Amino acid sequence: MVVQRAQRQKKIKLASANKLTRWAPIWVVIKKFGQGKRVHPSTTTHQKRNWRVNKLKIKPRRMRKQQLG
């Protein structure tokens, strides 16, 4: 039960962190850099992450030990 709750919290944190890495839509690039500029949509994201290099290091929330009551 406790393990399931911790895994759920970790999934929630991973999902919210993943929202920061999405590429911007193409109209945002045009609005920011101009019509003739060729820029990759990932330049406007806040967090740049690679699954091989950068890890999130998310720890699950601290839980009370069940044997203590």
C-alpha positions in Angstrom: 0.0 0.0 0.0 2.7 2.4 1.0 4.9 1.5 -2.0 1.9 2.1 -4.4 1.4 5.5 -2.9 5.1 6.4 -3.3 5.1 5.2 -6.9 2.0 7.3 -7.7 3.7 10.4 -6.3 6.8 9.7 -8.4 4.6 9.4 -11.5 2.8 12.6 -10.8 6.2 14.5 -10.4 7.5 12.9 -13.6 4.4 13.9 -15.5 4.6 17.5 -14.3 8.3 17.7 -15.1 7.7 16.4 -18.6 5.5 19.3 -19.4 8.5 21.6 -19.2 10.4 19.7 -21.9 7.8 19.8 -24.7 8.6 21.5 -27.9 6.8 24.8 -28.7 4.3 24.9 -31.5 5.6 26.4 -34.7 3.5 29.5 -34.4 5.3 30.4 -31.2 8.6 30.2 -33.0 7.3 32.5 -35.7 5.9 34.9 -33.1 9.2 35.0 -31.1 11.9 35.0 -33.8 10.1 36.3 -36.9 8.7 35.0 -40.2 11.9 34.2 -42.1 14.0 32.8 -39.2 14.6 29.1 -39.2 14.8 28.0 -35.6 14.1 24.6 -34.0 11.0 24.6 -31.8 13.0 23.2 -28.9 14.9 26.5 -28.4 11.9 28.0 -26.6 11.5 25.2 -24.0 12.7 26.0 -20.5 14.2 22.6 -19.6 16.3 20.6 -22.0 16.7 17.0 -21.1 18.0 13.9 -22.6 17.1 10.5 -21.3 20.7 9.2 -21.6 22.4 12.2 -20.0 20.3 14.1 -17.6 18.2 12.4 -15.0 15.6 14.0 -12.8 16.6 12.3 -9.5 13.0 12.4 -8.1 12.6 10.9 -4.7 9.2 9.7 -3.5 7.6 11.5 -0.6 8.6 10.5 2.9 6.1 8.0 4.4 5.5 7.2 8.0 6.7 3.7 8.9 3.7 1.4 9.3 5.2 -0.6 12.1 5.3 2.5 14.3 1.6 3.0 14.0 
